[in-house]
Amino acid sequence: MDLSWSAADSAFRDEVREFLAAELTPELQRAGRLMTSVYSDHEASMQWQRILHGRGWAAPAWPVQYGGCDWSLTQHYIFSRA
């Protein structure tokens, strides 16, 4: 059994890592570590959601027709573990 990433999945993983490195500021990282729920720091949460929305990644689990990403299960896994 081959459990290695496909070339497309590896490229997506790299894309997610590059996106996070560019967009997830130290301030947002700190706010994320301090959050006990999605509502802990409203401004930081809204800022991050705007960034995700700009990339088209704000609602990855939603159907495409409602703004979702049309990601595979593997892409969902990669994004959630990044």
C-alpha positions in Angstrom: 0.0 0.0 0.0 1.4 3.4 -1.0 0.5 6.1 1.5 2.6 8.9 0.1 1.0 12.1 -1.1 0.2 12.5 -4.8 2.0 15.3 -6.7 -1.2 17.3 -6.6 -1.6 16.8 -2.8 2.0 17.8 -2.2 1.5 20.9 -4.3 -1.6 21.8 -2.3 0.3 21.2 1.0 3.0 23.6 -0.2 0.4 26.1 -1.3 -1.2 26.0 2.1 2.1 26.3 3.9 3.1 29.3 1.7 -0.3 30.9 2.3 0.0 30.5 6.1 3.6 31.8 6.1 2.5 34.9 4.2 -0.8 35.7 5.8 -0.8 34.3 9.4 0.9 37.2 11.2 2.5 36.8 14.6 -0.4 38.8 16.0 -2.9 36.4 14.5 -0.9 33.4 15.7 -0.8 34.8 19.2 -4.6 35.5 19.2 -5.1 31.9 17.9 -3.1 30.4 20.8 -5.1 32.5 23.3 -8.5 31.6 22.0 -10.6 29.3 24.0 -13.5 29.5 21.4 -14.1 31.0 18.0 -15.6 34.0 19.8 -12.7 34.8 22.2 -11.1 37.6 20.1 -13.7 38.9 17.7 -11.4 41.3 15.8 -8.7 38.7 15.3 -11.3 36.2 14.2 -12.8 38.6 11.7 -9.4 39.6 10.3 -8.5 35.9 9.8 -11.9 35.2 8.2 -11.4 38.1 5.8 -8.0 36.7 4.8 -9.4 33.2 4.2 -12.4 34.7 2.3 -10.0 36.6 0.0 -8.3 33.3 -0.8 -11.7 31.5 -1.3 -11.0 29.3 1.7 -13.4 30.7 4.3 -15.9 27.8 4.2 -14.0 24.7 2.9 -16.7 22.3 4.0 -19.5 24.0 2.3 -20.8 23.0 -1.1 -19.3 24.9 -4.0 -22.5 26.5 -5.0 -22.6 28.2 -1.5 -19.0 29.3 -1.6 -17.2 26.1 -0.6 -13.8 25.0 -1.9 -14.6 21.6 -3.6 -11.6 20.1 -1.8 -11.0 16.4 -1.7 -10.9 14.6 1.7 -7.1 14.7 1.5 -7.1 18.4 0.9 -9.3 18.9 3.9 -6.9 16.8 6.0 -3.9 18.8 4.7 -5.5 22.1 5.4 -6.7 21.1 8.9 -3.2 19.9 9.9 -1.3 22.8 8.5 
